[in-house]
Amino acid sequence: MDVFVGAEYIIANALIVLKRKGVDQIKVTDLQSFGINIQKSCFEQSVDAVFLLSLDNVSAAIYNFSDYFSYDEIDREPIIRLNSEVEIEDLESRFVGYLPIKLLKIILENAQKLGVA
């Protein structure tokens, strides 16, 4: 059975891990690489998942979840920023509990590899 994972879940889980490292943003290019790494891990572990991470999906996620994320640019580099009033617990309660455990484990393992720039 395929699980469809929206961009908002990938953004949120990346930002949860990064926020714990003291960072409140992720470059869109890093988000895309993160998504590719998750897909590879899912394939290697035989987890059927479809990740909706096209630029249109990412834009829609930012728009639809503007109470959590915002779009910005630093030196013409597009980034997604965690809104200042949002706590990690807010993200966890909204975006973590709805994913299958095996898939969540893969996402979090790959998120730990995200660098702090």
C-alpha positions as CSV (number, residue, x, y, z in Angstrom):
1,M,0.0,0.0,0.0
2,D,1.4,3.4,-1.0
3,V,1.5,6.2,1.5
4,F,1.3,9.7,0.0
5,V,3.4,12.2,2.0
6,G,2.8,15.9,1.4
7,A,5.6,18.5,1.3
8,E,4.3,19.9,4.6
9,Y,5.3,16.7,6.4
10,I,8.8,16.7,5.0
11,I,9.2,20.5,5.7
12,A,8.0,20.1,9.2
13,N,10.1,17.1,10.1
14,A,13.2,18.7,8.7
15,L,12.5,21.9,10.7
16,I,11.9,19.9,13.9
17,V,15.4,18.4,13.7
18,L,17.0,21.7,12.5
19,K,15.3,23.7,15.3
20,R,16.7,21.3,17.9
21,K,20.1,22.2,16.3
22,G,19.3,25.9,16.7
23,V,18.3,26.6,13.1
24,D,14.9,27.8,12.1
25,Q,15.1,27.5,8.3
26,I,16.0,25.2,5.4
27,K,17.1,26.0,1.9
28,V,14.7,24.7,-0.8
29,T,17.7,23.0,-2.4
30,D,18.5,21.2,0.8
31,L,14.8,20.2,1.2
32,Q,14.9,18.7,-2.3
33,S,18.1,16.7,-1.5
34,F,16.5,15.6,1.8
35,G,13.5,14.3,-0.1
36,I,15.7,12.4,-2.6
37,N,17.5,10.8,0.3
38,I,14.3,9.8,2.0
39,Q,13.0,8.2,-1.3
40,K,16.3,6.2,-1.6
41,S,16.0,5.0,1.9
42,C,12.4,4.0,1.4
43,F,13.3,2.0,-1.7
44,E,16.2,0.3,0.1
45,Q,13.9,-0.7,3.0
46,S,11.0,-1.7,0.8
47,V,8.7,1.1,2.1
48,D,6.1,2.1,-0.4
49,A,5.8,5.9,-0.2
50,V,5.1,8.7,-2.7
51,F,6.6,12.1,-1.7
52,L,4.9,15.1,-3.1
53,L,7.9,17.4,-3.2
54,S,7.7,19.3,-6.5
55,L,8.1,23.0,-6.3
56,D,4.4,23.4,-6.8
57,N,3.8,21.1,-3.8
58,V,6.3,23.0,-1.7
59,S,4.7,26.3,-2.6
60,A,1.2,25.0,-1.8
61,A,2.5,23.6,1.6
62,I,3.9,27.0,2.5
63,Y,0.7,28.8,1.4
64,N,-1.6,26.3,3.1
65,F,0.4,26.1,6.3
66,S,1.4,29.7,6.5
67,D,0.7,29.6,10.3
68,Y,3.8,27.3,10.6
69,F,6.1,28.2,7.6
70,S,7.0,31.2,5.5
71,Y,9.0,31.7,2.3
72,D,12.0,34.0,2.2
73,E,15.2,34.5,0.3
74,I,18.7,35.0,1.5
75,D,21.1,36.2,-1.2
76,R,18.6,35.0,-3.9
77,E,18.6,31.5,-2.3
78,P,15.0,30.4,-1.6
79,I,14.4,29.2,2.0
80,I,11.6,28.0,4.1
81,R,11.6,29.5,7.6
82,L,9.8,28.4,10.7
83,N,7.5,31.2,12.0
84,S,9.0,32.7,15.2
85,E,5.9,31.9,17.3
86,V,5.9,28.2,16.4
87,E,7.3,25.7,18.9
88,I,8.7,22.3,18.1
89,E,5.7,20.8,20.1
90,D,3.3,22.6,17.7
91,L,5.0,20.9,14.7
92,E,5.2,17.5,16.4
93,S,1.5,17.5,17.3
94,R,0.4,18.5,13.8
95,F,2.9,16.7,11.5
96,V,4.5,13.7,13.3
97,G,1.7,11.4,14.5
98,Y,0.0,10.9,11.1
99,L,2.8,9.1,9.4
100,P,3.4,5.3,9.6
101,I,6.1,4.5,12.2
102,K,8.4,2.8,9.7
103,L,8.2,5.8,7.4
104,L,8.7,8.3,10.2
105,K,11.8,6.5,11.3
106,I,13.3,6.8,7.8
107,I,12.4,10.5,7.7
108,L,14.0,11.2,11.1
109,E,17.1,9.2,10.3
110,N,17.7,11.2,7.2
111,A,16.8,14.5,8.9
112,Q,19.5,13.9,11.5
113,K,22.0,14.2,8.5
114,L,20.8,17.7,7.7
115,G,23.6,20.1,8.1
116,V,23.6,23.4,10.0
117,A,24.6,26.2,7.7
